């Protein structure tokens, strides 16, 4: 399971929703009644959190911090680029 680094800028309660939602997919792949039941069981107020998360902006273009002196957006792009192993 991989999480988007942009989630670090979201409210902690929204992260809780993601951290319950994604593992629930290990038990149920689709968003069917069984999935909803799992969410209700482990995070009863999940629908409120989902609405809250959906109202937040998707991207944060104005990241103020830097990674190793490189602007964060470029550092993330470089980290995502596949690299060939050195011989």
N, C-alpha and C positions, 0 to 999 in steps of 0.2 A: 504494500500500500504506500502510495506517495502522496504527500500533501504539498499544496502550492505554498511557496514562501510568502506570498502576499497575504496569506491568512494570519501572519504574525501581526498585521496592522488592524485586525478585526477585534471586536470586544471578546474577552475571554469566554463569555457565555455562548457566543457563536462558535467558538472553537470546540466547546463541549459538544455542541450539536454535530459538528463534522466528525469528531472523535467517537461518536456513537453511530452516526449514519453510515460511515464507511465500513466499519467492522460488521454492521448488520448485513451488509451485502455479502459477507462471507457465508452467511446462513441462508440468505434469500437474495437472488440476483436482481429481481425486478421490484418495482414499487407497488407490489400487490397487497392484498389484505394481510397476509402473513408478515410482510415487511412492516406495515403500519402497526401491527400488533407488537412486533419486537421493539419498535421505536416507542410505543406507548408504555411498554413494560420497563424499558431501561431509561427513558427520558420523557416522563409524562407531559412536559410542557414543550416538546420538540416543535410543534407546529408554530407556536409563538416565536421561537428562536429562528425557525426557517424564514418566517415573514420578515423578521428583523434583519437577518443576513441578506435577504434579497433586496432590501431597501438601501443597503449600503453600496457605495460605488464599487465596481468590479476591479478597477485598476487604480494604482497610486503612482502617477507619473512623476510626482514631485518628491521622490524619496530624498531625504536630506542627509542620510548617512552614507558612508563610503565603506567599501570592503577593500582592504589592503591598498588604500590610496586610489583605487579605481572607482569611478562612479558606479553605484550599485547596479543600475540597469545593464551596463556593459559587463560587469563582473558576473552577473547571473547568466547573461547570454554566453559568455566564455565558458562558464561551468557546464552549461547544457550542451555545448558543442562536443561531438564525439572526438576522441583523440586516439591516434594509433599508438600502440605500446612501443616504447623504445627498445632497440635491440642492443 
